[in-house]
Amino acid sequence: MTEKEIFERNLILSTEFDRYIMEHSEFAENIPRNAQIVLLPANDPELCDINIEMAKRQKEPNQQVVYIRIGKIAPQMSRLEDVDMEVVAA
């Protein structure tokens, strides 16, 4: 897996995790301050291994590590409402 692929996959995961904790603030309250968060998607074992290894290298002394196991990511759905279209003749 290339660095770009790792970045893109983790970007999606982190964006979705941010959304999750915005909607589930009680979940975020249990994350210790200054903890290192490691996202582990169940459907991507290769990325899990990479994220664990990166976390080991980047961990600060005495820093707590929180592993977030992600069972699945639902397909993204549009939140648009009342959409209208006008096709103009050429």
C-alpha positions, -999 to +999 in steps of 0.1 A: +000+000+000+014+034-009+017+063+015-010+081-005-034+052-001-027+050+036-033+088+039-065+086+019-079+057+038-070+072+072-085+106+061-118+089+054-117+071+087-107+102+107-134+122+091-161+096+099-147+092+134-150+130+139-186+129+127-193+100+151-179+117+182-198+149+173-230+128+173-220+107+203-203+131+227-206+106+256-182+084+236-156+112+233-158+120+270-141+086+277-110+094+256-082+106+279-067+140+272-036+139+249-042+103+242-031+088+209-061+076+189-055+046+166-083+038+141-086+001+133-111-007+106-123-044+107-126-046+070-090-035+063-065-056+083-036-043+063-044-007+074-049-019+110-014-033+110+000-001+095-018+021+119-006+001+149+030+003+137+027+040+131+013+045+165+042+027+181+067+049+164+048+082+171+038+075+207+051+101+232+065+089+265+038+081+290+011+088+264-020+067+266-031+049+235-068+044+226-076+018+200-108+025+182-121-006+165-145+003+136-168-025+127-180-010+094-186+022+076-221+025+061-224+038+026-225+076+024-258+091+017-267+125+006-283+149+030-297+171+003-334+179+004-358+196-019-335+193-049-347+208-082-332+207-117-337+229-147-323+218-181-319+248-205-320+241-242-287+246-260 
